[in-house]
């Protein structure tokens, strides 16, 4: 293979040697063309995530779209839980010119009003959607997320979050589901930076000296008059490495809610949360307590491409114009056995004083976590 073969794309151009459509706009952050990202890390990513549900737990959807400029890949997925079954469709392709077009295969996202209204379309014979997102409150900029492996960042990302409502239709196996914005709600986030994507890298020292555990909570909640976004990450001994709690009001005002104190009730014999209590504090010292009841869930590492999903990984090269679909029975022992070892998105029914709300309770408790008494990877609630 000659040098020219290794440095040209399918059109014969050297990648990054020509302006990208985005270069027409005054949005540059570096001296580079927007055909390239500032980091040469293979794991650079830029992704949208959404969830939607009808509150009663009968139906829940999670979906996302990502681009991976240094891997030359773009992809998307939609997963719909109906009873104990999760149906998943995925799309992947070579990444062309970086532009404002968010599309891969039969999947696309249209920005109707930045930071407020988006349209999401999935066209697939087994699972399709035409949904419009409307933000209920302004977006919330989250604290930077950083995880190091030695001195190397394996996650270094910026994110913003939003709660809102959905309208439109879903179709599953020819059955149409009306999505009423008075009922259907959800949350979304946009994130970009560095996180493990694509084919697995050699584990090296991390395999011989693992951290011993991972504990994560992400909780965006929508109430009538305000929204609350909580993010907490802890090491096995309980040391908190990410702490962010924010309340946002309709006019865009925000207030920090201190250091969340979290108590989670797990189903006996598992690490699946059934309820939680989160104690927060306003800047003037007033206590706020949020009570959570989980309703239904989708494991993100079962068909959605997250956290070691054996069926598909975000950014993985699958060839041009690739699509696939799968059906997962969550009661099947072969599937159920891997559910505890990843991040799970739960529909959350919330109470904050007299206010009732809905949102997401995204949680992972893997391996040792001293504050909750889990000693190792096999520990479960009594």
Secondary structure as GFF3:
##gff-version 3
##sequence-region A 1 382
A	DSSP	alpha_helix	3	6	.	.	.	ID=ss1
A	DSSP	three_ten_helix	21	24	.	.	.	ID=ss2
A	DSSP	beta_strand	44	53	.	.	.	ID=ss3
A	DSSP	beta_strand	59	68	.	.	.	ID=ss4
A	DSSP	beta_strand	73	82	.	.	.	ID=ss5
A	DSSP	beta_strand	85	94	.	.	.	ID=ss6
A	DSSP	beta_strand	102	104	.	.	.	ID=ss7
A	DSSP	beta_strand	107	113	.	.	.	ID=ss8
A	DSSP	beta_strand	117	122	.	.	.	ID=ss9
A	DSSP	beta_strand	127	135	.	.	.	ID=ss10
A	DSSP	beta_strand	140	141	.	.	.	ID=ss11
A	DSSP	beta_strand	145	149	.	.	.	ID=ss12
A	DSSP	beta_strand	152	172	.	.	.	ID=ss13
A	DSSP	beta_strand	175	179	.	.	.	ID=ss14
A	DSSP	beta_strand	185	194	.	.	.	ID=ss15
A	DSSP	alpha_helix	205	208	.	.	.	ID=ss16
A	DSSP	beta_strand	213	222	.	.	.	ID=ss17
A	DSSP	beta_strand	226	234	.	.	.	ID=ss18
A	DSSP	beta_strand	240	249	.	.	.	ID=ss19
A	DSSP	beta_strand	254	256	.	.	.	ID=ss20
A	DSSP	beta_strand	261	266	.	.	.	ID=ss21
A	DSSP	beta_strand	273	281	.	.	.	ID=ss22
A	DSSP	beta_strand	287	299	.	.	.	ID=ss23
A	DSSP	beta_strand	322	329	.	.	.	ID=ss24
A	DSSP	alpha_helix	333	339	.	.	.	ID=ss25
A	DSSP	beta_strand	344	352	.	.	.	ID=ss26
A	DSSP	beta_strand	355	367	.	.	.	ID=ss27
A	DSSP	three_ten_helix	370	372	.	.	.	ID=ss28
###
